[in-house]
Amino acid sequence: MSEAALRHLRRRVTAAPLKALFDTLAVTLVPPQTPGVSYRRRRTVAFDGCSSIKTPDSERARCRLGKIRYRLA
């Protein structure tokens, strides 16, 4: 499938299928009563994606983000 075909397909498909997929897959794995799951009636979550950020080593990026150091896995 070409780039243009994929682009046209994305335009034809509305957000409804993606919302249905999200509603199906984005479920809680533990009951709300489980200790450590919430803080003051708010669900706690954690994202560990900061080490995967890739940005050009340019002056503008360094001003905004500081010096980026990549870790080798």
JOCORVEN-V650829 format. One record per residue. N is the residue number from 1. RES is the residue in three letters. PSI is psi as a letter, one per 20 degrees, with the letter a starting at -180 (none if undefined). Layout:
((N/RES/PSI) (N/RES/PSI))
This chain:
((1/MET/p) (2/SER/r) (3/GLU/g) (4/ALA/g) (5/ALA/g) (6/LEU/g) (7/ARG/g) (8/HIS/h) (9/LEU/g) (10/ARG/h) (11/ARG/h) (12/ARG/h) (13/VAL/p) (14/THR/a) (15/ALA/i) (16/ALA/g) (17/PRO/h) (18/LEU/h) (19/LYS/g) (20/ALA/g) (21/LEU/g) (22/PHE/g) (23/ASP/h) (24/THR/g) (25/LEU/h) (26/ALA/m) (27/VAL/q) (28/THR/q) (29/LEU/i) (30/VAL/q) (31/PRO/q) (32/PRO/h) (33/GLN/i) (34/THR/p) (35/PRO/p) (36/GLY/i) (37/VAL/h) (38/SER/q) (39/TYR/o) (40/ARG/l) (41/ARG/j) (42/ARG/p) (43/ARG/p) (44/THR/p) (45/VAL/r) (46/ALA/q) (47/PHE/p) (48/ASP/m) (49/GLY/j) (50/CYS/h) (51/SER/i) (52/SER/j) (53/ILE/p) (54/LYS/p) (55/THR/q) (56/PRO/q) (57/ASP/m) (58/SER/r) (59/GLU/g) (60/ARG/g) (61/ALA/g) (62/ARG/h) (63/CYS/h) (64/ARG/g) (65/LEU/i) (66/GLY/a) (67/LYS/p) (68/ILE/p) (69/ARG/o) (70/TYR/q) (71/ARG/q) (72/LEU/p) (73/ALA/none))
